[in-house]
């Protein structure tokens, strides 16, 4: 029996990329997965695939900027499977430009999704984790918060805010109830950079990803590794990047 056979995991941003790969990886290892994202057509395809392969999966349209949507996602997990063991906070957006461009709308969007979205997940799941006596927040951050480069100041700032938040939450929760894990991927072959507005910068990122970006499956396996550790073991941070990335 897999060590994940008893786990119930909710995943945000599960319609593509790392979120979708994580859903398939965890379900294949026996976990029940509850998938949230805005693109319900993509979610439905993933859920159908998991079920066809004998896995357990549910889905709910989820916008992480709406606190009620996260509450509903957590409630679905509890109602359908009796509990929630892990919340994988994977939803995120990237907007890259020099700060001097003063693209305040993009700043607000990143703060809403990358920071408030994580906080909404914590607000929804933490009471359940406390009542159960156990729970695990696994959150996707980025190597952009570790190596600061021009045009990514605000994006990196949101990711470092989340990294700080999770560490503080860990220190507030050393009674053995809560585990927190920050996952910091480098270049991964996802749709994240497709939404970069500057066409030159977007083409540069897309070329880099196509040249040496790693598969989302690699990140999914890292997430599975963190989750499957014994309850008294916490993997606080995992950084993974292509071997060719600076």
HELIX and SHEET records of a PDB file:
HELIX    1   1 UNK A   17  UNK A   28  1                                  12    
HELIX    2   2 UNK A   40  UNK A   52  1                                  13    
HELIX    3   3 UNK A   67  UNK A   81  1                                  15    
HELIX    4   4 UNK A   99  UNK A  101  5                                   3    
HELIX    5   5 UNK A  104  UNK A  110  1                                   7    
HELIX    6   6 UNK A  111  UNK A  116  3                                   6    
HELIX    7   7 UNK A  117  UNK A  132  1                                  16    
HELIX    8   8 UNK A  143  UNK A  145  5                                   3    
HELIX    9   9 UNK A  153  UNK A  171  1                                  19    
HELIX   10  10 UNK A  192  UNK A  195  5                                   4    
HELIX   11  11 UNK A  199  UNK A  212  1                                  14    
HELIX   12  12 UNK A  216  UNK A  227  1                                  12    
SHEET    1   A 7 UNK A  56  UNK A  61  0                                        
SHEET    2   A 7 UNK A  32  UNK A  37  1                                        
SHEET    3   A 7 UNK A   8  UNK A  12  1                                        
SHEET    4   A 7 UNK A  86  UNK A  89  1                                        
SHEET    5   A 7 UNK A 135  UNK A 140  1                                        
SHEET    6   A 7 UNK A 178  UNK A 185  1                                        
SHEET    7   A 7 UNK A 237  UNK A 240  1                                        
END                                                                             
